Amino acid sequence: MKEKEILSEYLPEAMIDQVFAWIVRHQIHLRITRSRASKLGDYRPPGRKQAYHRITINYDLNPYAFFITFVHEFAHLLTHKQYGRTVHAHGKEWKANYRKLMKPFLEKNVFPADLQRTVYHHLQNIKASSHADEELTRTLMLFDRDKQETYVEDLQPGDRFLFRNKEKYMVIEKLRKRYKCVELASKRTYFFQPLTPVEALGKDE
């Protein structure tokens, strides 16, 4: 099928059939989008402007990151079907659905060994965003395809960087879990996760 062929470009082989079955059963409109710095994917329920469940996922994720992002968003869909808008987006109901969806894949050992261990730990304390789970993010990075990016943690105090191709910042200091930075134009202080992708700038830029 053409749809499965498309999914095979983005997903590990062991996950394709199940993801395809979910898409068909729940009539999901899956859209592969450009890279978005603010999110890896999102879910939109049916509404006045669309009659279907829509999930979007960034095109440049590696296969395992793509799968985990899809499951994250699919758990939102199931939670919406069960509770509508009456529960928190990443509350216990969503976490229960996400954990239930991921568990069979752990039991089948379809993940590489290092990622298998990390996903197991990830499910013990699920974060609202996979980016917020540093261990998971670092392990998923091992499967990136020739991706050479600069992250905030690669910089030193005094180094300047461009974030989202817009604002310029300077690193002030490393804190326990995040980096304290100042936005050069406004002089306002911001805190960045270590694995936030940025563009390094020269001292005079």
C-alpha positions, 0 to 999 in steps of 0.5 A: 500500500502506498500509505505503508510505503510512506510510513516506511520512510519514517518509522522502524519496520517493527512499528509500521503495521501497528501505526498504520492500523491506528491511523485507519481505525481512528481515521487520522490525518497524518501530516509530515511537516517541516522542522519546528523548533518549538515542537516535534509534533502535535494533535488537533481534534475534529472541529468546525474547520476539519472533520478528522483527527489530525496529527503532525510530526516533523519530517526530520526526526529519526525513526525511533523519535518519529515513533515515540512522537506519534505515540505521544500525540496518539495518546492525546487523541485517545484521551480526547475521545475519552474525556474531551477537554475536561482533563489536563493535556498531560495529566494522569489520563494522558500518561495512562494512555501513553504508557498503555500504548508503549508497553507492548513494544517494550514487551516485544523488545523491538527497540535497540538495547540501549533505547529499550532501557531508556524507554523503560525508565522514561515510562516510569516518570513520563514528561510532558515533552520528550525534550524534557526527558534528557536521558531519552533525548540523548539516547534518541540522538544516537540514531540521528542520521548525520545530524550535526547541530550545536546545542546550548550545552556545547557553548561556554559562558560568554558565547553568543547564539541565535535561537530559532533564527531570531533572537540573539542570546549570550550564555551566562552560566550553567545551572544544575539542569539548565543554562542561564542566558540573556537575550541581548536586545531586551537584556531579559534572562531566559533558561535553556535546556542543555539539548536546545539546538542553536546557531553559534555566533562569533563574539562580535555578532 
